[in-house]
Amino acid sequence: MVVMNDNVIVGIDIGTTKICTVIGEIANDGVLDIIGEGTVPSDGMRKGVVTNLERTINSVRQSVKTAERMAGIGVEKAWVGVSGQHLKAITSHGISAIRRNQSINQTDINRTIEAAQAIPSDSNMEVIHVIPQEYVIDGNDGIKDPLGMSGVRLEVDVHIISNTHGELNNLRRCVSDAGIEVQGPIYQALASGLAVLLPEEKEETIILIDIGGGTTDLGVFRRGILAHSCVIPLGGDHITKDISQIAKIPFNEAERIKKKYAVAIPSLADREFSLEVSNPNYTTSISAFELAQIVNPRIIEILDLAKQEIEQSMGSLEVLASNVVLTGGSSLMSGMDQVTTERFRLPVRIANPYNVSGLKDIVSSPTHSTAVGLIRYGMDYIGSISEQPDKNQSTSGSSFFDSIKKVLGDFF
């Protein structure tokens, strides 16, 4: 098996229902070629948190080996997605003074970011992302990159994401004990945004909702930069449990009929269509309409919790955002875009990873958004550390990494 080189990047999405490993290679023309993929059922996770180390380690190992066989490359290191109900995010403001008659340099920018981070923190929490938003110089806002500009007062809002040491260490151990070095834990909604947001959406404010098995990860992206984050401890598994409990059938059978027959809105269901469902003692039937009536309330609950959380933190959605982007496995259910439009009163798009080559048919699904996004994160990270611009020259700052490339090294 070929040894992994610097052009090969690996993302591992460790979820509640599945573990997905994707291997990408940066081609000479800069295009991302997908060369390997391995998805296996997740065993040992609940609501984005490790509950059984040994089972999760085995699942990670199986997922990686499947991807390795497809790619013909041995995986040595990877970026790993992180979620979980204990993930916390805040936005803090920092100010620093600039000496007169001197342009703003990188030290000034770093001081301002550090000032924003100088807030009381829980000793049990570990910072995984420090994301500067737009800068303000002498009251003039909307500045992407202040490097080389003049002024006497520099300000910045910084979005800080953290998770508990215990959860992160358990996640790291699951990957490292499978023989893989963890390059960094990455918030899943951030990764998904890197994979699915279109160029025109990176110029607007977008609400991204990644509905996974155990959790729903939220991200509000303002001009391509993650500005707000939250994890809702509900996901597709809760929909399956509702079906299982109400229809009195095993969880696996409920999952099967959910994926094959469920629709998010009862009006979309065929009232005349019935399907047989089985439990250990007998076989019964349920209509597609009855199935939709079971599914719909939980979907509305998840979406309403997402809307409520964002509005409490950022204000009215109609004023805040231009549209909603749905991704994750549960977004594949027929009617999800319609019910989301009804709840948010905004245009909705179901999003797949885009702008990839190679085995793109395998990863062109909302189920692969996080794993592909982790590779995108790795690509941007490589680009950020390989570029060493002159400290007196301005950089474009049009994306997340353009804003933070000088400070990333402090957190890995």
Number of C-alpha atoms within 10 A of each C-alpha: 10 10 10 16 12 8 14 23 27 29 30 30 29 30 29 25 21 20 24 28 32 31 27 27 24 16 12 8 6 10 14 24 18 25 21 25 27 21 20 17 17 21 22 20 20 19 23 26 23 25 15 14 17 16 16 26 23 18 25 32 21 20 25 30 21 20 23 22 14 13 20 16 19 17 23 15 20 25 27 27 25 27 31 27 18 17 21 18 19 15 18 17 19 19 21 19 15 18 13 10 9 12 16 23 18 16 12 19 24 15 16 24 26 18 18 23 19 11 10 6 11 9 8 10 18 20 16 19 21 23 23 29 25 20 23 20 20 12 11 11 12 11 13 19 20 24 19 17 14 18 20 15 17 24 24 23 21 25 22 21 22 21 23 17 14 14 21 21 13 17 23 19 19 25 26 18 15 19 16 20 17 20 15 18 21 22 26 29 31 28 27 32 32 27 26 24 19 15 10 9 17 19 15 17 21 24 27 27 25 30 27 28 24 24 26 30 29 24 27 26 25 21 21 24 29 24 22 21 25 25 26 22 20 22 24 25 21 18 21 24 18 17 25 20 12 11 19 14 21 17 16 12 15 24 19 13 17 21 15 9 17 26 25 27 23 19 12 14 21 14 12 8 10 16 12 10 18 15 15 7 7 8 10 14 11 13 17 22 22 16 24 22 19 23 24 19 14 19 23 18 12 19 19 15 15 21 18 14 17 21 14 9 11 14 13 13 18 12 9 17 18 15 21 24 24 25 30 26 20 23 25 20 16 17 19 22 19 14 18 24 16 13 12 17 13 16 15 21 18 17 26 22 25 17 13 17 16 15 14 16 10 14 22 17 19 24 25 24 28 36 30 34 27 33 29 23 24 22 20 18 17 15 14 20 13 10 10 10 10 11 13 13 10 14 16 9 17 15 17 22 20 19 23 21 20 17 19 16 11 7 11 10
